[in-house]
Amino acid sequence: MKKGKHKRKKEEQVFQTPEKILVGDFVQVRELAEMMGKGTGEIVKKLMELGIMATINQEIDFETVEILGSLFDIAVERELSQEEQILEEIIDTPESLVPRPPIVTVMGHVDHGKTSLLDKIRHADVVSSEAGGITQHIGAYQIKMDNGKSITFIDTPGHEAFTAMRARGANLTDIVVLVVAADDGVMPQTIEAINHIKAAKVPFLVALNKMDKPDVNPDKVMQQLTEYNIVPEEWGGETMFIPVSAKTGMGIENLLDMTALLAEMQELKANPNRPAEGVVIEAQLDKGKGAVATVLVQKGTLKIGDSIVCGFTWCKVRAMTDFRGRRVDLAYSSMPIEITGWSEVPEVGEKVVVTDEKIAKEIAGLRLSEKKLEDQKQSSRISLDDFFKQMQSTGIKELNLIIKGDVGGSIEALAQSLLRLSTNEVKVNVIHSAVGAVTETDVMLASASNAIIIGFNVRPDIKARKYGEEENIDIRMYRVIYEAIDDVKKAMEGLLEPEYREKYLGRAEVRQTFKVPNVGTVAGSYIIDGKMQRNADIRVLRDSVIIHQGKLNSLKRFKDDVKEVMEGYECGMGVRDFNDLKEGDIIEAYTMEEIARSL
């Protein structure tokens, strides 16, 4: 009796409907039923009415739970994850905010003079150290104006391979300076930069560079930009156009003043008296310092000794240096600094948050565990569509690559450019990419997966080089991204099935036939056009109709075997596996030429 009472009491408790429930991003139907105090059958029925076929063990997302909650008059709130509970966001009060320097991103087409312009602004020479005069990393610099105010500049590369880098630049910036060469006009990467600016919804101004050249046409450039709804102020629009010359320094002061004016209009502020937050804009493995990352501080003040978490890595800030290489103890809002002390190289574009050392380690570990769990789920999940795709792609040839580079941004950009080379016949597969030198482990992986190793601004160590030579692994080293892309393209072209084209050699007329024991029929022939070659592909024509296709078995002049017989001469020919030769037949010779295909 007592057991029955307890059972009824438990059932009564289960079926009590709460006013509010807390749910994560996903929840099992069975668990949801318990939370809502409903039967699993009732929940499954409601889901079916919504067009969702789910079993009791299946997970449904938060949005679906919200809809179910509204049907049952139950308020549904999102439950904070363990990480969100630990890293609770700090809300800054209006009185705690003070003005901060603007973060200005310089964008534009390759070779339009972005870095040269920044050189003039900060009186430093960066262009000469860039491979091929092309910026291949994101650079961040802070300059002080004559009035004492600071401006942080981020230089993004202009080559199309760095779309991801430029996109990242636009998303962490307050103002964009779009550099357009007055002698060149709007180019593909200029349009790309405009799209990033519009997507990020950031104010911008146009710097018409190379105004010192004699053949410049600024009006033409302005006209081209109106096609993208960028209208100059003097034409009744809202965009400031500043004529400048990175070579002579013309208009630089005006550019800085207009940038500062645009920043003042935005009233940019931050709270310096709070734990810092920022974003990684570059990361690399330094031989002397270990893992280092350039971080742009967005909120608060970063101090030596602070513990920070960034993605799957954490860091106890051992040292900070500014863009000139000078050591600093404090990094304020909008300041780019290089930090040493990372557990490993952080991901470029990841958010940086200051917290307690124990918490930083805990969160990094938590994120890593969640990633491993998600990877396991992904690997075990396969839909019917995926299965069909796999079936269809079995004929696709793959070019496996391992990419190692000096900085994270370059690796990401190079990998994306190479992946875009994939076609229906040949697929580029980046099986591993990381910051650092080419190691023996990379060569082992390349050997196991039949991959090519691409090193960008890095070299293989001695063990890796020797092991690579033993295993015949192709290790390619590059300093300029174009060269890497071109070489991979050539390698892919080598995997394409070649095309074959017929090359006509000549024709011979059968004048007489002879039966030769153990050989078969031999045709005494006269070369009427071109030439005959031994082992050539042939067609036998009778009354202009092909009666046989095959190969020449023998070719003789009198009693001697010969390689070829030219037009106007007689010869004896035997056709492989064909003895039905008759007088008047025409033997046409040709070869098949292999033609390499290009992408």
LINVEN-V165916 format. One record per residue. RES is the residue in one small letter. BURIAL is I if it has 16 or more other C-alpha atoms within 10 Angstrom, else O. Layout:
RES | BURIAL
RES | BURIAL
//
This chain:
m | O
k | O
k | O
g | O
k | O
h | O
k | O
r | O
k | O
k | O
e | O
e | O
q | O
v | I
f | O
q | O
t | I
p | O
e | O
k | O
i | I
l | O
v | I
g | O
d | O
f | I
v | I
q | O
v | I
r | I
e | O
l | I
a | I
e | I
m | I
m | I
g | I
k | I
g | O
t | I
g | O
e | O
i | I
v | I
k | O
k | I
l | I
m | O
e | O
l | O
g | O
i | O
m | O
a | I
t | O
i | O
n | O
q | O
e | I
i | I
d | O
f | I
e | O
t | O
v | I
e | I
i | I
l | I
g | I
s | O
l | O
f | I
d | O
i | I
a | I
v | I
e | O
r | O
e | O
l | O
s | O
q | O
e | O
e | O
q | O
i | O
l | O
e | O
e | O
i | O
i | O
d | O
t | O
p | O
e | O
s | O
l | O
v | O
p | O
r | I
p | I
p | I
i | I
v | I
t | I
v | I
m | I
g | I
h | I
v | I
d | I
h | I
g | I
k | I
t | I
s | I
l | I
l | I
d | I
k | I
i | I
r | O
h | O
a | O
d | O
v | O
v | I
s | O
s | O
e | O
a | O
g | O
g | I
i | I
t | I
q | I
h | I
i | I
g | I
a | I
y | I
q | I
i | I
k | O
m | O
d | O
n | O
g | O
k | O
s | I
i | I
t | I
f | I
i | I
d | I
t | I
p | I
g | I
h | I
e | I
a | I
f | I
t | I
a | I
m | I
r | I
a | I
r | I
g | I
a | I
n | I
l | I
t | I
d | I
i | I
v | I
v | I
l | I
v | I
v | I
a | I
a | I
d | I
d | I
g | I
v | I
m | I
p | O
q | I
t | I
i | O
e | I
a | I
i | I
n | O
h | I
i | I
k | O
a | O
a | I
k | O
v | O
p | I
f | I
l | I
v | I
a | I
l | I
n | I
k | I
m | I
d | I
k | O
p | O
d | O
v | I
n | I
p | I
d | O
k | O
v | I
m | I
q | O
q | I
l | I
t | O
e | O
y | O
n | O
i | I
v | I
p | I
e | O
e | O
w | O
g | O
g | O
e | O
t | I
m | I
f | I
i | I
p | I
v | I
s | I
a | I
k | I
t | O
g | O
m | I
g | I
i | I
e | O
n | O
l | I
l | O
d | O
m | I
t | I
a | I
l | O
l | I
a | I
e | O
m | O
q | O
e | O
l | O
k | I
a | I
n | I
p | I
n | O
r | O
p | I
a | I
e | I
g | I
v | I
v | I
i | I
e | I
a | I
q | I
l | I
d | I
k | O
g | O
k | O
g | O
a | I
v | I
a | I
t | I
v | I
l | I
v | I
q | I
k | I
g | I
t | I
l | I
k | I
i | O
g | O
d | I
s | I
i | I
v | I
c | I
g | I
f | I
t | I
w | I
c | I
k | I
v | I
r | O
a | I
m | I
t | I
d | I
f | O
r | O
g | O
r | O
r | O
v | O
d | O
l | O
a | I
y | I
s | I
s | I
m | I
p | I
i | I
e | I
i | I
t | I
g | I
w | I
s | I
e | I
v | I
p | I
e | I
v | I
g | I
e | I
k | I
v | I
v | I
v | I
t | I
d | O
e | I
k | O
i | I
a | I
k | I
e | I
i | I
a | I
g | I
l | O
r | O
l | O
s | O
e | O
k | O
k | O
l | O
e | O
d | O
q | O
k | O
q | O
s | O
s | O
r | O
i | O
s | O
l | O
d | O
d | O
f | O
f | O
k | O
q | O
m | O
q | O
s | O
t | O
g | O
i | O
k | I
e | I
l | I
n | I
l | I
i | I
i | I
k | I
g | I
d | I
v | I
g | I
g | I
s | I
i | I
e | I
a | I
l | I
a | I
q | I
s | I
l | I
l | O
r | O
l | O
s | I
t | O
n | O
e | O
v | I
k | I
v | I
n | I
v | I
i | O
h | I
s | I
a | I
v | I
g | I
a | I
v | I
t | I
e | I
t | O
d | I
v | I
m | I
l | I
a | I
s | I
a | O
s | O
n | I
a | I
i | I
i | I
i | I
g | I
f | I
n | I
v | I
r | I
p | I
d | O
i | O
k | O
a | I
r | I
k | O
y | I
g | I
e | O
e | O
e | O
n | O
i | I
d | I
i | I
r | O
m | I
y | I
r | I
v | I
i | I
y | O
e | O
a | I
i | I
d | O
d | O
v | I
k | I
k | O
a | O
m | I
e | I
g | O
l | I
l | I
e | O
p | O
e | O
y | O
r | O
e | O
k | O
y | O
l | I
g | I
r | I
a | I
e | I
v | I
r | O
q | I
t | I
f | O
k | O
v | O
p | O
n | O
v | O
g | I
t | I
v | I
a | I
g | I
s | I
y | I
i | I
i | I
d | O
g | I
k | I
m | I
q | I
r | I
n | I
a | I
d | I
i | I
r | I
v | I
l | I
r | I
d | O
s | O
v | O
i | O
i | O
h | I
q | I
g | I
k | I
l | I
n | I
s | I
l | I
k | I
r | I
f | O
k | O
d | O
d | O
v | O
k | O
e | O
v | I
m | I
e | O
g | O
y | O
e | I
c | I
g | I
m | I
g | I
v | I
r | I
d | O
f | I
n | O
d | O
l | I
k | O
e | O
g | O
d | I
i | I
i | I
e | I
a | I
y | I
t | I
m | O
e | O
e | O
i | O
a | O
r | O
s | O
l | O
//
